[in-house]
Every structure is written in C-alpha cells, then in structure tokens.
C-alpha cells in the first residue's frame, strides 16, 4: 500500500503485483500522472520486460466519462470504482472486476 503516487513508484519497480488499485485524486501526484510515470519506468526497467500488463482498477469520485485515461503499455484498465457509491455496491464492483482478471 502506498500513500500517494510518489510512494507507489518504488514499490512497482521493485516488486511484482497482480493488481493495482489506483486512486485518481491523490496528494502530491494524481493518478493520471502516477500511471504515466509508472508506465514509463516499467518500460525502462529490465525486470519488467515482456511481462503481461498489470491490471489497474481506477478508484475515483469522478464518472468514467470525466476521466482522461492515458495510453499505457504495461497496465490494462480493468474497471472503475466510484468513491461515492455505497460500500455494498463497491464490494459488488470489486467482485465483478476481480472475476474478469
């Protein structure tokens, strides 16, 4: 777990993850900027060459239509979880997304 995008970068470079849940509005560095930087660093990293894209779930208070998702090579968008939905709805959304992985 990382506090913000700056904390997440070294974790992703030095470890293998099966899934990334990315908050789109974080302090210091937002989700879009974090994802772009992570993708660039993963591309440059020798340890992550030729591996399958890491699934990413975007956690946001915005609607999916409001998000400007960047094109990335090393990550695949699996879905969106809205912060404003009820907790039970959030769990159902996560369940649906995890079944697709």
C-alpha positions in Angstrom: 0.0 0.0 0.0 1.3 3.5 -0.8 0.2 6.9 0.5 0.4 8.6 -2.9 1.9 8.2 -6.3 5.4 9.1 -5.2 5.3 6.2 -2.7 3.9 3.8 -5.2 6.7 4.2 -7.9 9.5 2.4 -6.0 7.1 -0.4 -4.9 6.0 -1.1 -8.5 9.6 -1.0 -9.8 11.0 -3.4 -7.1 8.1 -5.8 -6.7 5.6 -7.9 -8.7 1.9 -7.1 -8.3 -1.1 -8.9 -9.6 -3.4 -5.8 -9.4 -3.1 -2.1 -8.8 -5.9 -0.1 -7.3 -5.2 3.5 -8.2 -6.8 6.5 -6.5 -7.2 9.1 -9.2 -7.0 12.0 -6.9 -4.0 11.7 -4.6 -1.9 14.3 -2.8 1.4 15.3 -4.5 0.9 13.4 -7.7 -2.5 12.4 -9.1 -3.5 9.0 -10.6 -3.0 10.1 -14.2 0.5 11.4 -13.6 1.3 8.4 -11.5 0.1 5.9 -14.1 2.1 7.6 -16.9 5.3 7.7 -14.8 4.9 4.1 -13.7 4.4 3.0 -17.3 7.5 4.9 -18.4 9.6 3.4 -15.6 8.3 -0.1 -16.2 9.2 0.3 -19.9 12.8 1.3 -18.9 13.1 -1.5 -16.2 14.8 -4.6 -17.3 13.0 -6.7 -14.7 9.6 -6.0 -16.2 10.3 -6.6 -19.9 8.0 -8.9 -21.8 5.6 -9.4 -18.9 1.8 -9.2 -19.2 0.2 -5.9 -18.4 -0.7 -5.3 -14.7 -4.5 -4.9 -14.3 -5.5 -1.5 -12.9 -8.7 -0.5 -11.2 -9.3 3.2 -11.0 -10.7 4.4 -7.7 -12.3 7.8 -8.2 -15.1 10.3 -7.3 -15.5 11.2 -11.0 -17.6 9.4 -13.5 -15.8 7.3 -16.1 -16.7 9.8 -18.8 -14.9 12.6 -16.9 -11.6 10.7 -16.7 -8.9 11.4 -19.3 -7.1 8.0 -19.3 -3.7 7.9 -20.8 -2.5 5.3 -23.2 -0.2 2.9 -21.4 1.7 -0.3 -22.4 2.4 -2.0 -19.1 -1.1 -1.7 -17.5 -4.6 -2.7 -18.5 -7.7 -0.9 -17.3 -10.0 -3.4 -15.6 -12.6 -1.0 -14.3 -13.6 1.9 -12.2 -14.8 2.1 -8.7 -16.7 5.3 -7.7 -15.9 6.6 -4.2 -19.4 7.9 -3.9 -21.2 4.6 -4.2 -22.4 2.7 -1.2 -19.9 0.3 0.4 -22.0 -2.8 -0.7 -22.1 -1.5 -4.3 -18.3 -1.0 -4.1 -17.8 -4.6 -3.0 -20.0 -5.9 -5.8 -18.0 -3.8 -8.3 -14.7 -5.2 -7.0 -16.1 -8.7 -7.2 -17.1 -8.2 -10.8 -13.7 -6.8 -11.7 -11.8 -9.5 -9.9 -13.7 -12.2 -11.8 -12.5 -10.7 -15.0 -8.8 -10.9 -14.1 
